[in-house]
């Protein structure tokens, strides 16, 4: 299996692009995912990844780079959800449900109107084997930019994730860091579309991060480990999907879930192995 | 809804905010710190409190924190230095300040421990150390003594008294009425509105307690003594 993959890797340019893109997306999704799950924004990740769809369609219509349209709609969705949450009695999950389903429906209609070589099925479920050089370069550029931003703002992101009330009380603009994270999340959602597709992005965002959360005592360790795990499962998922001729995106997602399930009983935070039968965590 | 609250506090004193459950104690401090929408102003040294937020250290109730968050004691205390950091969160001299603050609350040996492994009392000491590192002029603590051991309470009070002697003003939402005269200089009594505010000696009276906690006035014949709520 591995021999076939590496022989083809040396021979086919499309496979090289797929490998680079999948691993880059896995790493950056793992890193951003850490902040998403710690802030309780897993559903927001799902919402934004769906909300970028009309932006993608409009970008094709207007002949502008896909990332611009997608980012605009991602930020728009994040803003609408945040405003509904802050200024109404509607709960966060309800606001997310209304917004993302509306954006997704709009996206499906618009994609149907656009005459493009990009298949709706590929947007929804990803097709990493069809990644072009320009897409690969965009992914690498965005991944690098997001990693640099996380490195630069790491301390503030940690503070506003752990104790936003304290941060706000000492005069720090927590909304700035919230929207910075939403922008990064949108950018990651845009590049992840090629790897796992719009529907499954949330898995790539939260599964590696949730796995590392089970063991990490420090945020920096969790973020790095989650990035590495995201990269690794993307790599293995690509190899497995390619050699068995099954959907790579779904392989990556299922592999991530399997790693989580295997790790879960050994988590220090769960004490499933060490606590007495029938006992509860204290 | 909390309304009709207006009082003035002297600088450099320990102040308790007391009242029954649902009286608006936490709401009051959140409004003062502009953490929730509100009408009205809070002035600190004749300046709007929000404008001098750097000088405000706030510790919310322990139940509001995610105690499974991957962070060590040392990292948690260092968050207090973020008040002086640039937009990227970088600041100098954090390491020394953190070590000093942890020593003050007798938690130096726990620096590398994850926050999730601390007891309630240890956690509260760490949160107080975070305030010390911030070197704020106003400390606002929401029920810091709930669910902690006697030893930790004594250690925290010793640190807070030292802070008071250094000229800091400390505002504490408090439940244990028995300790009010011993711990605090001033008291703010609330029940959906301000009942009374002033020095403990003249304000913490059975009449005001009865009004705050909705008990009959002590003078009424056959009524239970308001001081019963001490026990």
Contacts between the chains, C-beta under 8 A, distances in Angstrom:
chain1	res1	chain2	res2	distance
A	38	B	66	7.4
A	38	B	69	6.3
A	38	B	70	7.9
A	152	B	88	5.2
A	153	B	88	6.0
A	153	B	89	6.7
A	154	B	89	7.1
A	155	B	82	6.8
A	155	B	85	7.0
A	155	B	88	7.1
A	155	B	89	2.9
A	155	B	90	7.0
A	156	B	82	7.2
A	156	B	85	7.7
A	156	B	87	7.3
A	156	B	88	6.8
A	156	B	89	4.1
A	158	B	71	7.3
A	158	B	75	7.6
A	158	B	79	7.7
A	158	B	89	7.9
A	159	B	79	5.2
A	159	B	82	5.2
A	159	B	89	6.8
A	161	B	69	7.5
A	162	B	65	7.6
A	162	B	66	6.9
A	162	B	69	5.0
A	162	B	71	5.9
A	162	B	76	7.6
A	162	B	79	7.1
A	163	B	60	7.4
A	163	B	65	6.4
A	163	B	79	6.8
A	165	B	35	5.9
A	165	B	58	6.6
A	165	B	60	5.0
A	165	B	64	6.9
A	166	B	57	7.9
A	166	B	58	5.4
A	166	B	59	7.2
A	166	B	60	6.9
A	166	B	79	7.1
A	166	B	130	7.9
A	167	B	82	7.1
A	168	B	33	7.6
A	168	B	34	7.7
A	168	B	35	5.7
A	169	B	33	4.6
A	169	B	35	6.3
A	169	B	53	6.5
A	169	B	56	5.5
A	169	B	57	7.6
A	169	B	58	3.6
A	169	B	140	7.3
A	170	B	53	5.6
A	170	B	54	6.2
A	170	B	56	6.2
A	170	B	57	7.1
A	170	B	58	7.3
A	170	B	82	6.9
A	170	B	83	4.5
A	170	B	134	6.9
A	170	B	136	7.8
A	171	B	50	7.4
A	171	B	53	3.1
A	171	B	54	5.4
A	171	B	56	7.7
A	171	B	83	7.3
A	172	B	82	6.8
A	213	B	70	6.9
A	216	B	70	4.3
A	217	B	70	5.6
A	217	B	72	6.5
A	217	B	114	4.0
A	217	B	116	7.8
A	218	B	70	5.4
A	218	B	71	6.7
A	218	B	72	5.9
A	218	B	75	6.9
A	218	B	114	7.7
A	219	B	69	7.6
A	219	B	70	5.0
A	219	B	71	6.1
A	219	B	75	7.7
A	221	B	70	7.1
A	222	B	70	5.0
A	269	B	68	6.0
A	269	B	116	7.2
